[in-house]
Amino acid sequence: MMMRLDNFFVEEMQKNGFDVDFKRLKQIYLDSRNRHSDDIEKGKVRALNERLKYED
């Protein structure tokens, strides 16, 4: 699930007790993408292989 990080989302997070701002949320997102980049790449390869399998 992808979320849109906008000012309204950040404001709701802060209202619900989370001590975050836009820059912090962006960094959390980037860190998670970097940490799981191998898994993401494997998923892309798997999806490509599935498409190629059905094209034959």
Biopython code that builds the backbone (N, CA, C, O; Angstrom):
import numpy as np
from Bio.PDB.StructureBuilder import StructureBuilder

atoms = [
    (1, "MET", "N", (0.848, -1.166, 0.000)),
    (1, "MET", "CA", (0.000, 0.000, 0.000)),
    (1, "MET", "C", (0.896, 1.233, 0.000)),
    (1, "MET", "O", (1.829, 1.348, 0.795)),
    (2, "MET", "N", (0.595, 2.125, -0.890)),
    (2, "MET", "CA", (1.342, 3.378, -0.948)),
    (2, "MET", "C", (0.503, 4.476, -0.295)),
    (2, "MET", "O", (-0.716, 4.531, -0.456)),
    (3, "MET", "N", (1.179, 5.334, 0.435)),
    (3, "MET", "CA", (0.489, 6.448, 1.073)),
    (3, "MET", "C", (1.039, 7.740, 0.497)),
    (3, "MET", "O", (2.209, 7.833, 0.125)),
    (4, "ARG", "N", (0.186, 8.705, 0.437)),
    (4, "ARG", "CA", (0.605, 10.019, -0.031)),
    (4, "ARG", "C", (0.987, 10.857, 1.190)),
    (4, "ARG", "O", (0.172, 11.094, 2.082)),
    (5, "LEU", "N", (2.231, 11.293, 1.207)),
    (5, "LEU", "CA", (2.701, 12.109, 2.326)),
    (5, "LEU", "C", (2.447, 13.577, 2.008)),
    (5, "LEU", "O", (3.211, 14.199, 1.269)),
    (6, "ASP", "N", (1.394, 14.119, 2.557)),
    (6, "ASP", "CA", (1.114, 15.532, 2.379)),
    (6, "ASP", "C", (0.938, 16.180, 3.754)),
    (6, "ASP", "O", (0.996, 15.507, 4.783)),
    (7, "ASN", "N", (0.727, 17.469, 3.752)),
    (7, "ASN", "CA", (0.615, 18.197, 5.023)),
    (7, "ASN", "C", (-0.544, 17.700, 5.874)),
    (7, "ASN", "O", (-0.440, 17.676, 7.100)),
    (8, "PHE", "N", (-1.650, 17.301, 5.241)),
    (8, "PHE", "CA", (-2.802, 16.816, 5.993)),
    (8, "PHE", "C", (-2.473, 15.509, 6.710)),
    (8, "PHE", "O", (-2.860, 15.308, 7.861)),
    (9, "PHE", "N", (-1.756, 14.624, 6.019)),
    (9, "PHE", "CA", (-1.366, 13.349, 6.630)),
    (9, "PHE", "C", (-0.434, 13.590, 7.815)),
    (9, "PHE", "O", (-0.612, 13.000, 8.881)),
    (10, "VAL", "N", (0.550, 14.453, 7.628)),
    (10, "VAL", "CA", (1.495, 14.768, 8.706)),
    (10, "VAL", "C", (0.743, 15.366, 9.899)),
    (10, "VAL", "O", (1.018, 15.020, 11.048)),
    (11, "GLU", "N", (-0.196, 16.253, 9.622)),
    (11, "GLU", "CA", (-0.982, 16.869, 10.697)),
    (11, "GLU", "C", (-1.781, 15.817, 11.472)),
    (11, "GLU", "O", (-1.839, 15.871, 12.700)),
    (12, "GLU", "N", (-2.390, 14.871, 10.775)),
    (12, "GLU", "CA", (-3.145, 13.803, 11.443)),
    (12, "GLU", "C", (-2.228, 12.923, 12.288)),
    (12, "GLU", "O", (-2.595, 12.520, 13.391)),
    (13, "MET", "N", (-1.036, 12.627, 11.774)),
    (13, "MET", "CA", (-0.073, 11.835, 12.546)),
    (13, "MET", "C", (0.277, 12.564, 13.836)),
    (13, "MET", "O", (0.326, 11.953, 14.903)),
    (14, "GLN", "N", (0.521, 13.863, 13.741)),
    (14, "GLN", "CA", (0.872, 14.653, 14.916)),
    (14, "GLN", "C", (-0.289, 14.727, 15.906)),
    (14, "GLN", "O", (-0.073, 14.668, 17.117)),
    (15, "LYS", "N", (-1.521, 14.857, 15.403)),
    (15, "LYS", "CA", (-2.699, 14.887, 16.281)),
    (15, "LYS", "C", (-2.861, 13.574, 17.036)),
    (15, "LYS", "O", (-3.397, 13.548, 18.144)),
    (16, "ASN", "N", (-2.395, 12.483, 16.429)),
    (16, "ASN", "CA", (-2.519, 11.161, 17.045)),
    (16, "ASN", "C", (-1.301, 10.783, 17.878)),
    (16, "ASN", "O", (-1.124, 9.616, 18.231)),
    (17, "GLY", "N", (-0.460, 11.768, 18.193)),
    (17, "GLY", "CA", (0.615, 11.542, 19.141)),
    (17, "GLY", "C", (1.956, 11.150, 18.554)),
    (17, "GLY", "O", (2.890, 10.859, 19.302)),
    (18, "PHE", "N", (2.079, 11.133, 17.232)),
    (18, "PHE", "CA", (3.359, 10.792, 16.621)),
    (18, "PHE", "C", (4.188, 12.055, 16.446)),
    (18, "PHE", "O", (3.709, 13.055, 15.912)),
    (19, "ASP", "N", (5.424, 12.001, 16.896)),
    (19, "ASP", "CA", (6.319, 13.148, 16.802)),
    (19, "ASP", "C", (7.084, 13.063, 15.484)),
    (19, "ASP", "O", (8.250, 12.668, 15.463)),
    (20, "VAL", "N", (6.420, 13.436, 14.380)),
    (20, "VAL", "CA", (7.028, 13.350, 13.052)),
    (20, "VAL", "C", (6.755, 14.636, 12.285)),
    (20, "VAL", "O", (5.838, 15.394, 12.601)),
    (21, "ASP", "N", (7.570, 14.852, 11.282)),
    (21, "ASP", "CA", (7.314, 15.906, 10.318)),
    (21, "ASP", "C", (7.544, 15.304, 8.929)),
    (21, "ASP", "O", (7.919, 14.137, 8.809)),
    (22, "PHE", "N", (7.321, 16.096, 7.890)),
    (22, "PHE", "CA", (7.417, 15.576, 6.530)),
    (22, "PHE", "C", (8.798, 14.989, 6.252)),
    (22, "PHE", "O", (8.910, 13.905, 5.681)),
    (23, "LYS", "N", (9.846, 15.701, 6.653)),
    (23, "LYS", "CA", (11.211, 15.223, 6.387)),
    (23, "LYS", "C", (11.480, 13.895, 7.084)),
    (23, "LYS", "O", (12.126, 13.017, 6.511)),
    (24, "ARG", "N", (10.994, 13.737, 8.308)),
    (24, "ARG", "CA", (11.206, 12.487, 9.059)),
    (24, "ARG", "C", (10.447, 11.331, 8.410)),
    (24, "ARG", "O", (10.989, 10.233, 8.280)),
    (25, "LEU", "N", (9.206, 11.563, 8.004)),
    (25, "LEU", "CA", (8.440, 10.511, 7.331)),
    (25, "LEU", "C", (9.086, 10.115, 6.005)),
    (25, "LEU", "O", (9.126, 8.936, 5.653)),
    (26, "LYS", "N", (9.587, 11.104, 5.279)),
    (26, "LYS", "CA", (10.266, 10.817, 4.012)),
    (26, "LYS", "C", (11.505, 9.965, 4.261)),
    (26, "LYS", "O", (11.773, 9.027, 3.511)),
    (27, "GLN", "N", (12.258, 10.283, 5.303)),
    (27, "GLN", "CA", (13.466, 9.515, 5.617)),
    (27, "GLN", "C", (13.122, 8.092, 6.037)),
    (27, "GLN", "O", (13.822, 7.152, 5.660)),
    (28, "ILE", "N", (12.057, 7.922, 6.810)),
    (28, "ILE", "CA", (11.610, 6.580, 7.196)),
    (28, "ILE", "C", (11.283, 5.776, 5.950)),
    (28, "ILE", "O", (11.674, 4.614, 5.839)),
    (29, "TYR", "N", (10.572, 6.383, 5.014)),
    (29, "TYR", "CA", (10.203, 5.700, 3.770)),
    (29, "TYR", "C", (11.452, 5.319, 2.973)),
    (29, "TYR", "O", (11.576, 4.180, 2.523)),
    (30, "LEU", "N", (12.368, 6.259, 2.798)),
    (30, "LEU", "CA", (13.583, 5.981, 2.025)),
    (30, "LEU", "C", (14.418, 4.886, 2.681)),
    (30, "LEU", "O", (14.959, 4.021, 1.992)),
    (31, "ASP", "N", (14.526, 4.918, 4.000)),
    (31, "ASP", "CA", (15.271, 3.879, 4.716)),
    (31, "ASP", "C", (14.650, 2.506, 4.493)),
    (31, "ASP", "O", (15.362, 1.521, 4.296)),
    (32, "SER", "N", (13.322, 2.441, 4.525)),
    (32, "SER", "CA", (12.661, 1.143, 4.334)),
    (32, "SER", "C", (12.866, 0.633, 2.920)),
    (32, "SER", "O", (13.024, -0.571, 2.718)),
    (33, "ARG", "N", (12.868, 1.525, 1.935)),
    (33, "ARG", "CA", (13.087, 1.110, 0.549)),
    (33, "ARG", "C", (14.527, 0.627, 0.371)),
    (33, "ARG", "O", (14.765, -0.375, -0.305)),
    (34, "ASN", "N", (15.469, 1.320, 0.962)),
    (34, "ASN", "CA", (16.874, 0.914, 0.850)),
    (34, "ASN", "C", (17.128, -0.406, 1.567)),
    (34, "ASN", "O", (17.872, -1.253, 1.072)),
    (35, "ARG", "N", (16.517, -0.579, 2.721)),
    (35, "ARG", "CA", (16.721, -1.781, 3.518)),
    (35, "ARG", "C", (16.152, -3.013, 2.811)),
    (35, "ARG", "O", (16.680, -4.114, 2.967)),
    (36, "HIS", "N", (15.096, -2.835, 2.047)),
    (36, "HIS", "CA", (14.431, -3.964, 1.399)),
    (36, "HIS", "C", (14.611, -3.949, -0.117)),
    (36, "HIS", "O", (13.811, -4.542, -0.842)),
    (37, "SER", "N", (15.645, -3.281, -0.597)),
    (37, "SER", "CA", (15.833, -3.168, -2.042)),
    (37, "SER", "C", (16.032, -4.525, -2.703)),
    (37, "SER", "O", (15.582, -4.720, -3.832)),
    (38, "ASP", "N", (16.692, -5.470, -2.036)),
    (38, "ASP", "CA", (16.869, -6.811, -2.605)),
    (38, "ASP", "C", (15.525, -7.510, -2.765)),
    (38, "ASP", "O", (15.272, -8.144, -3.790)),
    (39, "ASP", "N", (14.668, -7.398, -1.765)),
    (39, "ASP", "CA", (13.340, -8.014, -1.845)),
    (39, "ASP", "C", (12.511, -7.386, -2.960)),
    (39, "ASP", "O", (11.787, -8.084, -3.669)),
    (40, "ILE", "N", (12.617, -6.082, -3.113)),
    (40, "ILE", "CA", (11.877, -5.383, -4.161)),
    (40, "ILE", "C", (12.346, -5.855, -5.529)),
    (40, "ILE", "O", (11.533, -6.118, -6.414)),
    (41, "GLU", "N", (13.650, -5.960, -5.698)),
    (41, "GLU", "CA", (14.208, -6.411, -6.976)),
    (41, "GLU", "C", (13.787, -7.847, -7.277)),
    (41, "GLU", "O", (13.446, -8.165, -8.416)),
    (42, "LYS", "N", (13.807, -8.705, -6.279)),
    (42, "LYS", "CA", (13.367, -10.093, -6.478)),
    (42, "LYS", "C", (11.905, -10.135, -6.916)),
    (42, "LYS", "O", (11.533, -10.942, -7.768)),
    (43, "GLY", "N", (11.091, -9.280, -6.343)),
    (43, "GLY", "CA", (9.678, -9.219, -6.715)),
    (43, "GLY", "C", (9.491, -8.781, -8.153)),
    (43, "GLY", "O", (8.623, -9.301, -8.854)),
    (44, "LYS", "N", (10.302, -7.821, -8.602)),
    (44, "LYS", "CA", (10.228, -7.371, -9.992)),
    (44, "LYS", "C", (10.626, -8.489, -10.942)),
    (44, "LYS", "O", (9.979, -8.696, -11.969)),
    (45, "VAL", "N", (11.683, -9.205, -10.604)),
    (45, "VAL", "CA", (12.143, -10.319, -11.438)),
    (45, "VAL", "C", (11.080, -11.409, -11.471)),
    (45, "VAL", "O", (10.798, -11.966, -12.532)),
    (46, "ARG", "N", (10.498, -11.714, -10.339)),
    (46, "ARG", "CA", (9.451, -12.738, -10.260)),
    (46, "ARG", "C", (8.251, -12.346, -11.128)),
    (46, "ARG", "O", (7.704, -13.186, -11.843)),
    (47, "ALA", "N", (7.844, -11.092, -11.070)),
    (47, "ALA", "CA", (6.713, -10.617, -11.868)),
    (47, "ALA", "C", (7.032, -10.689, -13.356)),
    (47, "ALA", "O", (6.177, -11.071, -14.155)),
    (48, "LEU", "N", (8.249, -10.329, -13.732)),
    (48, "LEU", "CA", (8.658, -10.406, -15.132)),
    (48, "LEU", "C", (8.648, -11.847, -15.609)),
    (48, "LEU", "O", (8.168, -12.132, -16.706)),
    (49, "ASN", "N", (9.164, -12.751, -14.809)),
    (49, "ASN", "CA", (9.170, -14.171, -15.171)),
    (49, "ASN", "C", (7.752, -14.704, -15.342)),
    (49, "ASN", "O", (7.498, -15.502, -16.245)),
    (50, "GLU", "N", (6.837, -14.277, -14.496)),
    (50, "GLU", "CA", (5.441, -14.709, -14.614)),
    (50, "GLU", "C", (4.837, -14.210, -15.920)),
    (50, "GLU", "O", (4.136, -14.953, -16.606)),
    (51, "ARG", "N", (5.109, -12.949, -16.267)),
    (51, "ARG", "CA", (4.579, -12.406, -17.521)),
    (51, "ARG", "C", (5.142, -13.147, -18.715)),
    (51, "ARG", "O", (4.413, -13.470, -19.652)),
    (52, "LEU", "N", (6.446, -13.419, -18.686)),
    (52, "LEU", "CA", (7.080, -14.122, -19.804)),
    (52, "LEU", "C", (6.549, -15.542, -19.924)),
    (52, "LEU", "O", (6.408, -16.062, -21.031)),
    (53, "LYS", "N", (6.257, -16.163, -18.806)),
    (53, "LYS", "CA", (5.745, -17.531, -18.807)),
    (53, "LYS", "C", (4.407, -17.604, -19.547)),
    (53, "LYS", "O", (4.145, -18.568, -20.265)),
    (54, "TYR", "N", (3.571, -16.594, -19.372)),
    (54, "TYR", "CA", (2.244, -16.607, -19.987)),
    (54, "TYR", "C", (2.251, -16.069, -21.414)),
    (54, "TYR", "O", (1.252, -16.208, -22.120)),
    (55, "GLU", "N", (3.344, -15.461, -21.856)),
    (55, "GLU", "CA", (3.423, -14.964, -23.231)),
    (55, "GLU", "C", (3.772, -16.062, -24.217)),
    (55, "GLU", "O", (3.506, -15.923, -25.411)),
    (56, "ASP", "N", (4.361, -17.150, -23.746)),
    (56, "ASP", "CA", (4.766, -18.240, -24.652)),
    (56, "ASP", "C", (3.613, -18.967, -25.232)),
    (56, "ASP", "O", (3.801, -19.903, -26.008)),
]
sb = StructureBuilder()
sb.init_structure("model")
sb.init_model(0)
sb.init_chain("A")
sb.init_seg("    ")
for serial, (resi, resn, name, xyz) in enumerate(atoms, 1):
    if name == "N":
        sb.init_residue(resn, " ", resi, " ")
    sb.init_atom(name, np.array(xyz, "f"), 0.0, 1.0, " ", f" {name:<3s}", serial, name[0])
structure = sb.get_structure()
